[in-house]
Amino acid sequence: MIRIRLKSYDSKLIDTSCREIIDILKRFEAEYKGPIPLPTEIRRFTVNRAPFIYKDSREQFEIRIHKRIIDVTKPTPQIFSALKDIAIPAGVEIEIKVV
């Protein structure tokens, strides 16, 4: 079984990457499950606006990390080599693990 994990800050970018991977899997007629959306990780930061007098004035920022998983249940060597050669856009982290 091959497990493909995708991470990105942009939800549209990760969805298009999932579609590209699924198109490859359909071309080789592989059995797969997914894309399974995982909970979105939210990182929040609070920063003081001014260093001295207006200390109670603060700005808040957040970063959202979107995650997806695709499981290939019966992989073949052609699928594995095609997944290694896929062109994923910048901003999407892909991790391919053989389980």
N, C-alpha and C positions, 0 to 999 in steps of 0.2 A: 504494500500500500504506500502511496505517495501522499504526503500532506503538504499542501501549498498554503503558506501564510502570507497575507498581504497587509501592509500598514501604510497609511497615508494621512496627511493633514487635510486633503481635499476629497470629499466624498464622491464627487463626480469623476474624478481621475481614477479612483480605486474601482468604481463600477465599470468604467470602460476597460480597465486592465483585466477585470474578471471576465468580461465578455470576450476579450481576445483569447484568454486561456481556455475558455469553454469552447470557442470556435475550433481551437486546435484539438481539443479532446473529442469533439464531435467528428472532426475530419478523420481521426484514427479509430472512431467508433469505440471509445473507451467508456467504461462504467465509472460514473463520478457522482459525488454528492456535493451540492453547494451551488453557489457561494453562500456560506453560512455567516451571517453578520454576528460579530461578537460585540459585547458592550463597548460603547465609545468611552475612551479614557479622556477625562477632562482635567487639565492642569490649570490651576488658577494662581495668579500672582498679584500681590498688592504692593504698590510702590508709592512712596511719599511724593507729592507734587513739588514741594519746596523743602529745602533742607533745614530751615531754621524757624521762621516765624509761623508759617501756616502748616504746622505739623499735623493738624487734624484733617487736612485736605489730602485725599489719596485717590489714586487711579487704580482700577482693577482691570486685569487682562486675563484672557484664558486661551488655551490651545486645546483643540479637540483632535484626538488621534483615532481615526476610524480603522477597524480591523475586519478582515474577512478570512475564511478558511474554505479551501476546496480540497476534498478527499478523492483521490483516484483509487478505486478498489482493486482493479486488475490491470496494473501497468505493464507495458511492453517496452523493450529498449528503444523503439522508435519514438514513443511518447516522451520518454525521459530525455532523449537527445533534442527533441523539438522544444521541450520546455526550457532546456538550458540555453537554446539559441534565440528565445523570444526577446523582442525589443520592448522592454517596459519603459514608459516615460519617466523622466526625472521627477522625483517627488513621491515615488512609490517604492517601498522596500519590499522585496520578495524573498521568501525563505522556502527552499524546497528540501524536504526531509523525507528520507525513506524510512518508513516505520515497519 
